[in-house]
Amino acid sequence: FAQLCYACRVGDLDQVEKLVSFHIIDINKTDQWDNSPLTLASLCGHYGVVRFLLNNGAVCDRDTFEGARCIYGALTDQIRDLLIDFNISKSSENVQPFASHISTLKSNKQTNLADLTLIFNDNEKSIKVHKFLLSSRSSFFESQISNLYKLNQDSINLSDFNQNFTYDIFNLIFLDYFYLKPINPVNINYLLNLYLKKNENKNNDLITNSNSFPDIILAAPNYYNNSITFFPAHKSILIRSIIFQAMFNSSFKESLTTTNDNYNHNNIQIIKFNVSNYQIAELVLSHLYYDESNIPIDFASNILLIADFYFLDKLKNLAAISITNNDQTIHLDHLINILKLSWQTKIKRLEEFAAKIIANNLDYFIENHLTKFKQTIYQSAMRIKDREEIDTIELVDDIRYFLGKKYRVVADFDFLTFNGKVDLNDDMKRHQNDLDKISDILKDLNLDA
């Protein structure tokens, strides 16, 4: 928290994003001088940090002294207007999306995914819940769910139950999974059917004895050794992805309710998980189940693509941060691929990261990857729909910008001599030389930008 406060004070947006994304920090907490991170960013005039904090759950209530000081003590009118225009009294739970999602499971919209009904005989009312959540939070319910076919608790009052019943699950929910030894499959569906037919009893025993009460099984293929890993999971957690949500609420077969009368799990569906290996599947599921944010650099690119496919925006940003925080370990030969990955996933942060490294190593790319570099610039130009002859090229603009920062070129007149003639120092000469190289490439491509 102290590091977050310091980053807000100095306006280090990258550090603020990293701390908020990678660590569970209460961003509405105050320091020893009663300053919240939002207040520090406001008083010090860092608009970008203020906007980021507001979008990630920071609260600024103008009816309180702290909120009024944050608003009316803002260093700039732009920040003050942002705080006033923002829904400042609303605490969005973006900073804890998992907790926010769990709370929505009690809403009527999600009752179709509940797999257990608690019945109360005193007034014949019932409430639908999720077995795996209930059993993970209460040893009593775990025992009841595991050993009884019907819950009949006359001593529980429904009104008291509604007040006290919350889905506060922040600990890791254990996921049982089993591993299929390498086989040479014709295709995934054939392999699944063949395996399940031969091992039906074993599969049923595994699911029945599982204390996580899954209602869906994800099949994660490993294309490197022709194997499959099966992950028993829960639809109510998977719907954090709008892809799974649409799948389970559509007219497709995945939306069919699992038959679990008398704990008969024979009809648990198996669906394909679009990942390249089980390790990536574990990372994605870890994020879905308990907001795991530690993404190894070796898997970051794959995680980025998977997160983009399943519309998991926070996971996508975490993967991008993992890449940008490991610039020393990334080989230059991979930079152009990372740049194209940023275009595909629409991550501006990653695009600027790649452009910066290219600018800092321009000679390397011209000497070793000139053809590929030219193709990339041309692709960047063609990303503009109905491009005009002299339209800007985003990649070229970014490279020019970072070349200016590399050589510390500033917009002042220190380079002018007393008689008005231009006196170019060595850095400016190298800067101009690199700009000329970019211009030559554009000329070869018949582009102007």
DRENLO-275824 format. One record per residue (C-alpha): residue in three letters; z, y, x. Coordinates in steps of 0.1 Angstrom, whole numbers, plus 5000, padded with zeros to 4 digits. Layout:
! DRENLO-275824
ALAZYX/...
! end
This chain:
! DRENLO-275824
PHE500050005000/ALA500850245029/GLN497350175043/LEU495750245009/CYS497650575006/TYR496450675041/ALA492850585033/CYS493050795001/ARG494451085021/VAL491751085047/GLY488950995023/ASP487950655039/LEU486150505008/ASP485150185027/GLN488750115035/VAL489950185000/GLU487349944986/LYS488349675010/LEU492049715003/VAL491649714965/SER489149434965/PHE490849194990/HIS494449254982/ILE496549264950/ILE497849614952/ASP499349824923/ILE497150134927/ASN499350314902/LYS502450274924/THR503850594941/ASP505050644977/GLN508350794988/TRP507151144979/ASP506051034944/ASN502351044953/SER500050784939/PRO496750694957/LEU494850884930/THR496951194934/LEU496451184972/ALA492751154969/SER492651434943/LEU494851674963/CYS492851604995/GLY489451654977/HIS487851314981/TYR485651284950/GLY484250944958/VAL487650794963/VAL488950944930/ARG485950804911/PHE486450454927/LEU490150454918/LEU489550554882/ASN486950284878/ASN489350024891/GLY492350084869/ALA494050404882/VAL495850584854/CYS496250964852/ASP498151084821/ARG497951454817/ASP501051454795/THR503151354825/PHE504251564854/GLU502551334879/GLY499251334859/ALA499251714854/ARG499851754892/CYS496951514899/ILE494551704876/TYR495452074881/GLY496252024918/ALA492851884925/LEU491252044955/THR487852094938/ASP486652174903/GLN484451864905/ILE487451634909/ARG489351814882/ASP486451784857/LEU486051414866/LEU489751354858/ILE489551544825/ASP486351394814/PHE487451044823/ASN489450844797/ILE492450924818/SER495150784796/LYS493550434795/SER494550174819/SER491649954825/GLU492549614839/ASN489549604862/VAL491949574892/GLN493149244877/PRO490149094859/PHE491648744859/ALA494748864840/SER492549064817/HIS490448764809/ILE493448534803/SER494748784778/THR491448774758/LEU491848404753/LYS494248474725/SER491648674706/ASN489848524676/LYS486548534695/GLN487648274719/THR489448034695/ASN486347804695/LEU487247704730/ALA490847614723/ASP491547244725/LEU494947214709/THR496447334676/LEU500147384672/ILE501247324636/PHE504447464620/ASN505647284589/ASP507947554576/ASN505047774565/GLU502047564572/LYS500647804598/SER499047704630/ILE497947864663/LYS495247744686/VAL495947724723/HIS494547584755/LYS496147264768/PHE495647324805/LEU497247674803/LEU500147564782/SER500947264803/SER500647464836/ARG503147724824/SER505747494807/SER507047154817/PHE508147104781/PHE504647144767/GLU503146944796/SER505346654786/GLN504546694749/ILE500846724755/SER500746424779/ASN502746184758/LEU502246284721/TYR499246274699/LYS500646544676/LEU503046834682/ASN505646874655/GLN508247124665/ASP510147244634/SER512647444655/ILE510047684668/ASN509647994647/LEU506148124645/SER507048494646/ASP509148454677/PHE506548234692/ASN503848494689/GLN506048754706/ASN506948534736/PHE503748334740/THR501548484767/TYR498948344791/ASP500648474823/ILE498948224847/PHE498648364882/ASN499248054902/LEU496547814913/ILE495647564886/PHE495047234904/LEU491447114900/ASP491046734904/TYR487646634916/PHE486046324930/TYR483346274955/LEU480246064952/LYS479045894984/PRO475545974996/ILE472745814976/ASN469045874976/PRO468546014941/VAL465246054923/ASN466646364905/ILE469946494895/ASN469946394859/TYR468846034867/LEU471646014893/LEU474246134869/ASN473345894842/LEU473145604865/TYR476445674881/LEU478345734848/LYS476945414832/LYS478145204861/ASN481545384865/GLU482345474829/ASN485845314829/LYS486645474862/ASN485445814851/ASN487445794818/ASP490645694836/LEU490245984860/ILE489846234832/THR492546084810/ASN495146084838/SER494246434848/ASN497046684840/SER494546974840/PHE492946864806/PRO489346954814/ASP486747004786/ILE483747024809/ILE482546874841/LEU480547064867/ALA478146864889/ALA477647044922/PRO474746884941/ASN474746884979/TYR471146904990/TYR471946855026/ASN473146495023/ASN471946394988/SER475446374972/ILE477146524942/THR480646654937/PHE482146664902/PHE484546934892/PRO486546894860/ALA486847244846/HIS487647454815/LYS485147644794/SER487747914787/ILE487848004824/LEU484147954830/ILE483248214804/ARG484348484828/SER480648444837/ILE478448574809/ILE475948294818/PHE478548034809/GLN479648234779/ALA476148244765/MET475747874773/PHE478847774754/ASN478248004724/SER474547924720/SER472647654701/PHE472147454732/LYS473947124738/GLU476447284762/SER478047464732/LEU479047134715/THR482847094712/THR484246814733/THR485646534713/ASN489246474723/ASP490846304693/ASN493746094705/TYR492946204740/ASN489646024740/HIS487646204768/ASN484545984766/ASN482446274754/ILE483246534780/GLN479946694789/ILE478546714824/ILE476447014833/LYS474747114866/PHE476447374887/ASN473647574905/VAL475047574940/SER473747424972/ASN476947234982/TYR480447164970/GLN482147414994/ILE480347704977/ALA481247554943/GLU484947554954/LEU484747914965/VAL483148024932/LEU485647824911/SER488547954932/HIS487448304923/LEU487048224886/TYR490448054884/TYR492648274905/ASP490648564919/GLU490348424954/SER488748684976/ASN488548525011/ILE484848455016/PRO483948305050/ILE480948485065/ASP479048155068/PHE478948125030/ALA478748495021/SER474948505016/ASN474948194994/ILE477948324974/LEU476148654970/LEU473148484954/ILE475348254932/ALA477448554920/ASP474348744912/PHE472948444892/TYR476148404872/PHE476748784868/LEU480048784887/ASP480049134899/LYS483349144916/LEU482548824935/LYS479148974945/ASN480849284959/LEU483349064978/ALA480548864994/ALA478749185004/ILE481949325019/SER482448995038/ILE478949055054/THR479449425062/ASN482849355077/ASN481349105102/ASP478649315117/GLN479549195152/THR478948825144/ILE475548875126/HIS472548805147/LEU469949085147/ASP467248825138/HIS468948785104/LEU469049155095/ILE465749175077/ASN466648885056/ILE469949055047/LEU468049365038/LYS465849165014/LEU468948995000/SER470349344992/TRP467149424973/GLN467349104954/THR470949144944/LYS470849524940/ILE473749584965/LYS473249934978/ARG476149895003/LEU474449605019/GLU471049775020/GLU472550075039/PHE474449835062/ALA471149665072/ALA469349995076/LYS472150125099/ILE471949825122/ILE468149845123/ALA468350215132/ASN470850135160/ASN468649865174/LEU465150005165/ASP463549905199/TYR464649545194/PHE462949515160/ILE459849685172/GLU459549475203/ASN460549135188/HIS459749155151/LEU457149425147/THR454949245122/LYS457949145100/PHE459349495103/LYS456049645092/GLN455949405062/THR459449505052/ILE458649875053/TYR455549815032/GLN457649605007/SER460149895005/ALA457350134997/MET455949904970/ARG459349884953/ILE458550224938/LYS456650174906/ASP453450374903/ARG453950494938/GLU452150824948/GLU450650874982/ILE453451084996/ASP456450934977/THR459550864997/ILE460250525012/GLU463950435008/LEU464250215039/VAL462550475061/ASP464750745047/ASP467850535054/ILE466750455090/ARG465950825097/TYR469450915084/PHE471250665105/LEU469150765136/GLY470451115131/LYS473950985130/LYS473250765160/TYR472151055182/ARG474651305166/VAL471851535154/VAL473451815133/ALA471852095113/ASP472852385134/PHE471252605161/ASP473152505192/PHE469952365207/LEU468352715207/THR468352915240/PHE469153285242/ASN465453375240/GLY464853165209/LYS463152875226/VAL464052515217/ASP466152335244/LEU466151965236/ASN468951765251/ASP468551395260/ASP469951275226/MET467551485207/LYS464651375228/ARG465551005222/HIS466051085185/GLN462551245183/ASN461050955202/ASP462450705176/LEU461250915148/ASP457750915163/LYS457850535165/ILE458650525127/SER455750765121/ASP453350545141/ILE454350245120/LEU453750445088/LYS450350555101/ASP449350195108/LEU450350105072/ASN448450405058/LEU451750535043/ASP453150885043/ALA456850945037/
! end
